[in-house]
């Protein structure tokens, strides 16, 4: 009782799948930076903002 079921359209599921696939391809080409290397370098670009580098 009190449960809410949210409808997710087929196109939205496909959009999410494509985003995940693209992110996996991106990470295979540009692997995430090594955490130890980030500490040595100092400030380095991170993808914490969803992949937007600004």
C-alpha positions in Angstrom: 0.0 0.0 0.0 1.3 3.5 -0.8 3.6 2.2 -3.6 4.1 4.3 -6.7 5.0 2.6 -9.9 6.7 4.9 -12.5 6.2 4.2 -16.1 9.4 4.2 -18.2 8.9 4.3 -21.9 10.7 2.0 -24.3 12.5 5.0 -25.8 13.7 6.2 -22.4 15.1 2.7 -21.6 16.8 2.7 -25.1 18.3 6.2 -24.4 19.7 5.0 -21.1 21.1 1.9 -22.7 22.8 3.9 -25.4 24.3 6.3 -22.9 25.7 3.4 -20.8 27.2 1.9 -24.0 28.8 5.2 -25.1 30.2 5.7 -21.6 31.7 2.2 -21.6 33.3 2.9 -25.0 34.7 6.2 -23.8 36.1 4.7 -20.7 37.8 1.9 -22.8 39.5 4.6 -25.0 40.2 7.1 -22.2 40.6 5.0 -19.0 39.7 6.8 -15.7 42.8 8.5 -14.1 44.7 6.5 -11.5 43.8 7.8 -8.0 47.5 7.7 -7.0 48.5 9.7 -10.1 45.8 12.3 -9.3 47.3 12.9 -5.8 50.8 13.4 -7.2 49.7 15.8 -10.0 47.3 17.8 -7.9 44.3 19.4 -9.7 43.4 17.3 -12.7 40.1 17.3 -14.7 37.6 14.9 -13.3 34.4 13.5 -14.8 32.3 14.0 -11.7 30.0 16.4 -13.6 28.6 13.7 -15.9 31.4 13.9 -18.4 31.2 17.6 -19.2 34.6 19.1 -19.2 34.3 22.8 -18.6 
